[in-house]
Amino acid sequence: MSADSGQFVSFRLEQLTKLLYSIEDKAKSSIFESVGFDAGHRKSLIPPVTFEVKQDSLGISTKMFLKVDVESGKLYFKKSKDGPEDKYFVHNKILQLVKSQEKHAKLIIAVETEKEKILRKEFLFENTKKREGFCQLLQQMKNKHSEKPEPDMITVFIGTWNMGNAGPPHNINSWFHCKGQGKTQDDTADHIPHDFYVIGTQEDPLGEREWSDIVKGVLRNITNISFKQVAIHTLWNIRIMVLAKPEHENRISHVFSDSVKTGIANTLGNKGAVGVSFMFNGTSFGFVNSHLTSGSEKKLRRNQNYINILRFLNLGDKKLNPFDITHRFTHLFWLGDLNYRVDFPSTEAEYIVTKIKQQQYQELLSRDQLSMERNDGKVFLHFDEEEITFAPTYRFERDTREKYAYTKAKATGTKYNLPSWCDRVLRKSYPLVHVVCQAYGCTNDIMTSDHSPVFASFEVGVASQFVSKQDLNSTPNGGIQIMNCVAILFTKSKTKFLIEFHSSCLEKTVKTLEGENMEHIEGSIKVWFGNQVQLTPIISDPEYLLDQHILICVKSTDSDESYGEGCIALRAAQSCYTEFHITLTHHGEKTGTLTGGIQLHTSEGKLTEKLYDFIKVEKDDTPKGKGGDSNKSSVTQAHDISNPNYMGVSFQRGNVIDKGWSYSMPPKNTAGQGSKDLKKGDVGSRSPTTKSLNPMGEGEQPSEMFDNPLYGAMGKSHHRGKDQDHQLKDQLLPPDMFCTSSKQADADPDRPPVPTPRIRSFTCSETKPQLPTPLTLQVHKKPVVPSRSEGGMGANRPPLPSKSRPGVPEPQITKPRDYRESSELPSKHRPPARPAQPQPPKDMYAEVPKMGRSVK
């Protein structure tokens, strides 16, 4: 009896000990949650990093060492690794980093000496990844020691992982370090924390609290920072979580989350999407994590899942009711297990595996369903995805990444799951905003699931909550004039239309008068909005206005139904009257185009440098100075790197082709620049163009596609199809051609044009050949009539409004039906296709009125 009693006491003591340890762990966790490591004995520090480089001097290559000390804000130049640290430059004397495009490991560092002389030092790094790591550390140094009260650039980590209903392994650090295959980060960037971590999971077996604790613990170990949870939202086993640095807590507002079910009959949540949105100071962010229908043969069902999510996911500013989520955010990121497969017959399974082992992905990517559907404009219209340079992430045998398990035995027979890129990250941003993808790949060492985790890292420009330093009573009111608008709508509707203008910078939503319908080609109408519209911004300071955007919605006057939405960046019109040409979309489909002119009037104000202007890209066409140093007179043109895939985009009159919402911008004339300008940080033109604008088109050279510095030659990108080469893209006509109004031209024909200020950054776009589009220069009296491009009428036409459908009587006003209650949306009545155009599949179109959803 005494022995049993002793065992019982021992057992109880062991239980009590475990309970005490558990209480201790929870107490520590709570302290870290409330205080964070930054307030405790540990501090988040980036250790000094030394890079071995080569410098050419008189044709002789010399080894040197560059030591970056982010915390002290110093860059040391050393002749030996352990040599003296007597020669260094402080952060505010490091003016610019200029990347070489032709030599991917070459970097030019512009520094200011004590005698206010500008030196350009050229260095050759060990490889491109080392150069990128060095640039990230220098950018972090500039950000850390900036005197600006609010950041104008942040970094965002995006991760997506189908966990396969299995818990994670003990170590998942590689996921958050962006290590593995594809475009990955260098080891020197391991200690640089992101500002936001957005983690999307599918088939997640863990509870919200358990998964949140695991991720926070990993980030705490990696960064020594206790991240704050912005939001977490779960639909069955689909989850999204957003974490932020504690210092950003007061900058985040208007947090919303929502979910949409797309499983069987749109009532099951095993498939669907979850989303989170918020404001970061003056910039809106949206994140969507989706798990779409599986099966190689269910491509059309996946397309419909995407459309349903667009229509019913309720995020962002509720005042933007006419717009779906692709128009509501400055930056929208879409991640998840999208389940699009490689479109090969099952008999080609071994051939696919062989190609993967040889790392020959291009042929497989050319048959990637998502890329093909995007090329056809059926899904993710105007979204961007970084080039894929990693192996398919599905379907592996668990506990190994050496073998793909592409067959599965079922009662109905053998099912094939060919290796595919199911897990993806895409983004869509407003025009002329700064965004750069720094990493996109998958891990190699996380093997508990049949999917590999995918990571992406982005550098993103943000706007601050602007407080004008000017006297509002004495400052003249600014104004935005929009005129000569002509819309081409792909519909036969006989209704009348108007345009609504929405923006947070406006005092109120503004509507035009009823437009005048005109005859156009079969299946579309042309609407002329001849009246000039005056928009009044709440603040006229250019520092504020140039970061703003105007959302446009073309609506029916009688039913208030939207026929197309688009976006204009005010930065495009910062110097003079400028013509625009944008694509209109509705529920993810192209529904027409809108052309017109815009003139921006601002108060007097000085534009400040943006932190992301610190790094530029240039061509190697400048003679080298002695020892690799030179003064400002030999500075070459630098190029913006808003998207490193597409650099050096030149402007050509009448032949401007941009992707999505991007615009081509005029270059800055760099002639006659002196040393004083460079001292402020200019190493050359910040324009995305390589040559000055030639309005007459003489001596123009077609722009070239530059090699991606992180992974080999660009060649022909896998996600660009022939059909897209001829599609009508958004284009911005040159401001220089319209800088002088008609009144000024009559009064002083010899008056020189207004100089074009520097363009800081933009979302770069791809240029492709297109037939020239004639320009119409009338400014006030006559409408601008754009010529019809070869791609202006795509095969994917939007639905006909009910009034114009043949044989359908005019309906009475009734409560719209919520089609979320049924598994399939009704097919549309399509207009007859033009000759030589295929008729789109009927099941790809559904007409459902915009429905609001309550935020959960």
SEKOLTI-695585 format. One record per residue (C-alpha): x, y, z. Coordinates in steps of 0.1 Angstrom, whole numbers, plus 2048, in hexadecimal, padded with zeros to 3 digits. Example, Ala and Ser with C-alpha at 12.3 -4.5 7.8 and 13.67 -1.06 7.14 Angstrom:
REM residues 2
87B7D384E8897F5847
//
This chain:
REM residues 856
80080080081D81880982E8107E780E8197D480A8387E982E8437E182983D7BC8098527BE81B86F7CF83786D7B681E86E79980C88C7A882D89E7AE8368997898158A677E8188C479583B8CC78782E8CB7638128E276D82A8FB77D8408FA75E82290074881791E75E83A92C75C83B92973581993A73382495674A84395D73582E95C71581697572483298D72F84198C70C81F9926FD8199B171283D9BF7148509AF6F88759A76F687D9CB6EC8729D870E8859BC7208AA9B27248AD9A86FF8AD9C06E28A79B86BE8C99C06AE8D79B968C8FB9AE6909169BE67A91B9AB65993B9AB64493B9A661E95999C6099599B05E99719B95CC9799DC5C098A9E459F9A59FE5A19B9A065819AF9E55729BB9D15919A19BF5A69A69C55CB9959B25E89829C760196A9C261E94A9D662493E9D564891A9DF64E9109E96718EB9F06708E89FA695904A146958FAA2067291DA1C66392CA0B644951A026479699FE62A9859E66349A39D86219A39B96369899A764A99A9AE66C9A99CF6619A49F1671981A0167098DA2466B97CA2B64A957A2B64B938A3F63F91BA486558F8A3F6498EFA6363E90FA65629905A456158F0A555FA8E6A395E28EAA155D98E9A0F5B38E69EB5A78F59E05868DD9CE56E8F79BE55890F9B35748F89A458E9119A45AA91D9C85A49129E55BA91BA0A5BA91AA1D5DB917A425DA926A535F992DA7760494FA80611958A9962C95FAB361093CAAE60294AA9B5E4936A7F5D6948A5E5D093AA405BD94BA205C9945A005B49479DE5C49429BB5B89329A35D193797D5D39149775C38F39885BE8E497C5DF90198C5F28FB9AD5E18D59AB5E98DD9A360D8F49C160F8DA9D86008C09CC6188D79D36368DF9F66298BA9FD6238B39F16478CEA096538BEA2664189CA1D64E8A8A196728BAA3A6738A1A4E65F895A6E66F872A69660858A6567B845A4B666852A3064F84CA32629857A0F6238509EE6348579C962D83D9AE62D84298863082897361F82694D62780E93361B80E90E6257F68F16217FE8DF6417ED8BE6367DB8BB6577FC8B466980D8C968382D8DD67A8508CF6818648DD69D8798F468786890A66C88192666D88A92264886792D63E86A94F64F88E95364488394E62089C93161B8999146038929145DE88A9315C68929555CC89F9545F08B096C6088D596C6118E09616338EB98563B8C698F63A8BC9766558BC98F6718A79A965F8839A566C8659AC65684C9C666182E9AF65B82B98965A80C97C64880895664B7EE9436397E891E63F7D09046317C78E263F7D38F06607CC8D867D7D78EF6997C29076AD7C692D6A87D79326CA7EF9156C57FA91F6A27FD9446AC81493A6C982A9246B282F94069883595B6B284E9456C386193E6A386296369A86D96B6BE88A9546BB89496169889098669E88F98B6C486F99E6BF84D9956CE83699C6B08139A96B67F59976A77E19AE6907C79946877C096F6837A296067179993B66B78092A65478090565D7A58FC6567AD91B6427BF9366567D09576527E496966D7F498C66B8109956838219B768683F9C76988349D76B983F9F96AD8249F96928089F26AA7FBA166AA7FFA196847E69FD67D7C0A0467B7A09F966B7A79D466F78D9BE65E78B99865777398364476F96163475D95161675392C61275791D5EF7548F85F97378E25ED7188F85E672D9165F372390B6167418F662176090762E7798EC62478090260677E92860679194761179995B6307A597F62E7B299C6447B49C163B7C19DF64E7CFA0264A7F4A086507F5A2E6557E8A3A6337ECA1A6207D29FE61D7DC9D961D7C89BA6157D29966197BE97860C7C69536147B293B5FF7B09155FA79F90F5D978F8EF5CA7A88D35C57AB8BC5A77BD8C158679D8C057278B8DA58879B8F957A77A90A57276D90459578D9155A378793258C76493559A7719325BE7879505B77699655A975495C5C776F9675DF7739885CC74D98F5CF7469845F376698A60775D9AA61A77D9BD62478A9E0623778A016227539FC62274EA1D61075EA0D5F173F9F85EC73F9F85C67639E95C676D9C55CC78C9BD5E17A49C05C379D9E65C379A9EE5E87BE9EB5F37DF9FD5EB7EF9DA5EE7DB9B95EB7ED9985F17DD9775E77EC9585F57E39345FB7DF9115EC7CF91C5CB7D08F85BF7D790059B7EA8E358B8038DC56F7ED8D35517FE8B35457EE8915407F387855C80986354682387F54782987C56C84C86E56A85688754F84B8A356685F89558387E89256C87A8B65628788C15878988AD5908A98BF57389B8E058088D8E755E86C8F856886490D54A8528F353683D8E955583590D55D82991353980D8F95428069085647E090C5667E292C57A7F993D5627E49335447C493F5557D496055E7E096453A7BD95F52E7B097A54779A9615597A996457C7C097C58F7BD9975757D99B15797E999E59680F99859682397A5A08489785A385996058C85893C59887B92D59B8739115B48678ED5B18428E45B38368E55D781D8C95D48198AA5D883689C5EC83987D60083988862585A88A63886E88E6188728A75FC88388E5E586587D5D78438885C98258735D18118795B27F985B5B57DF8545CF7CA8345D17A583A5D47868245D377E8325B17A182B5A47C383C5A47C38615A67E08755997ED8955A98098A05928248B65A28178DA5A181B8FD5AE7FC8FD5C28089155DD80C9395D080F95E5DA8029795C37FD99E5C87EB9BC5B97F49E05C27E8A035B87FBA1359C81CA265A2822A185C5842A095D08439E35D58609CB5D08609A55D488099B5E68799765E986295B5DB8689365E18629175F68739056128868E560F8878D86338628DA63F8548B86368378B064C81E8B863181A8AD60C81E8D260483D8E860983990A61A83C92760284A94960C84B96C5FC85B98C6098519AF5FD85E9D26028409E960183CA0F600823A1E619815A4061E814A5263F7F6A616517FDA836427FCAA3656801AC264181AADB64D809AF76397EFB0F6467CFB026397BFB246397DAB346237E1B1660E7CEB165EC7B7AF95E77C4ADD5D17B0ACE5B57AEAAF59F79EAB557D793A96569786A9D54677FA8E524776A6B53276CA51518762A2E52375FA1050D7499F651F7459D25137209D25157019D84FF6ED9E851B6D9A075116DBA165346ECA3753B70DA3854F71FA4F567741A4E578747A4E59D769A595AC773A4C5CE792A535E379BA596077ACA795FC78BA885EF772A9B604756A865F674DA6D5DB748A805BA731A7559D731A81579713A8A565702A7054F719A66532710A6650D70EA434FE71CA3F4DB71CA224C273BA0B4C37459E94B772E9CC4BC72B9C14E17379E24F072DA074F3740A274F6736A40510742A64510743A7853074AA9A522747AAF541766AB8555766AAB579776ABE595781AAA5B378AABC5D47A5AAB5E97A4AAF60F7C9AB960F7DBACA5F27FFAC35FD811AB15E1823A9B5FA801A8D6037EFA8E5E2809A7C5CD805A5D5E27E0A5B5DC7CAA495C37A8A4E5B4791A305B0779A32593758A2058F742A2156F71EA1C57A6FCA1956B6E7A375736C7A245796D2A0558D6F2A1159D7039F258F7289F35897349EC5667599F056D7739FD586796A0B5827B1A205947C6A3F58C7E5A4959F7E7A6F5A580DA6C5A2808A6757D7FBA8B57A813A9C591822AB4577808ABC55D7E8AB154A7ECA8C5437D7A735307CFA5153F7C3A315317B8A1754A7A79F55497859F155A77E9D156C7609C35807619A459678399A58877999D5637839B854A7649CC5417729E952D78AA0652B789A2B53679EA4752779FA6B5317B6A8753F7C0A915627CFAB156F7DBAB45937DEAD65A57F1AD65C67FEAF05DE822AF85E0836ADE5F2857ACC5F3858AA75EC86EA93604883A755FB874A53600889A39612884A205F6895A385DE8B5A2E5EE8BAA105D78BAA145B18C4A005928DAA0D5758E8A0255490E9FD551914A17537929A3154A94FA3254895FA29569973A4357C995A3D58B994A225A596FA1D5A1967A3F5AF95AA5D59B948A7D5A2925A8559892BA8F57592FA6A56B910A5E57C8FAA475678D5A465678C6A315838A5A1F58088AA175988879F35A38639F25AD8639CF59D8849BF5968769A957B8709C656488A9E25638939FE54B871A0153B873A1C520857A3351484DA334F0833A4B4E1813A384D8821A174E281EA155088149F45158119EF53B8069D254F7E89D45667E59F6577808A01571811A2055D82FA2A54983EA4A556853A65545877A6754E889A835608A1A9754C8C2A9355D8D6AAC5488E8AC655B8E6AB757D900AC4595912AB65B38FAAC55CC8DDAB05BF8F0A905C48F9A995E78D5A955EF8D4A725E38CFA735BD8E7A5D5AA8D4A6158A8B1A6257E898A50594882A4B57587AA2856A884A315468A6A2E5378A3A4A51E894A6D51D872A7050E872A764E984FA824E0855A7F4BA860A5B4BE881A604AD89DA494B6888A344CD894A124D787D9F64E48819F05088939D051288B9B652D8A89B55458B49955568A79905798C699558F8BC97A5A78B795C5908C495B56D8B896854C89497454988C96752686796351F85596254084094354582195554F81E96B53080A95D5148079684F07E39744F57EF98C50F80899C4F77EC9AD4E47D59B55017CE9DA5087E19E45277DEA0253D7F3A1E52F7FCA41539802A5A51E821A7152281AA8F538833AA452481CAA3506801AB451A813ACA532807AE951F7E2AEF5207D0AFB5017CDB1E5117F2B205187FAB134F57E6B2F4E57F5B4A4FB819B3F4F9821B244DF847B254E7843B2050C857B02517845AE5527844AE154D861ACC558857AAA565861AA3589873A8359485DA64596867A525B5859A2F5B183FA1B5A08329F85998479F057A8369E055D83F9CB53F8419DA51D8379C74FE8329D04DA8109DE4D18029F14B3805A174B87E7A284C77E0A4B4B87DEA664D17C3A814D37CFAA14E27AEAB54E77ADABF50B78CAD0513773AD14F8773AB04E6774A8D4F4793A774F178AA5B4DA7A2A3E4DF7AAA274C27A0A034C77BD9EC4CE7C09C94C17BB9BB4E57A09D44EF7849BA4ED78F99A4FE77C97A4FD77397C52275799552074399F53F71E9965447049AA5326EE9BF5496CC9AF54C6BB9CB5396CD9C45196CA99F5186B59934FA69498450369698E52867C9A85336869C55496869B856D6769C958A68B9D55A768E9B85BF6A59AD5DA6C499D5CA6C99795CF6E796D5E46F79535CE70D9475EA6F292F5F36F691B5D47149075C77159165A570E9395996F693E57C70794155A7069615476F59695267129715107129894F171D9784D17429764CC75398A4B276197749478196449B77B9664C17739474D67549484EB75D94851075292B52573093253473892555675393F55A73A95C55D72196257870C98057E7089875A37029A95B271B9B65CB7119A95ED71E9B660E7299A062A72B9A864F74E9A765E75398B675
//
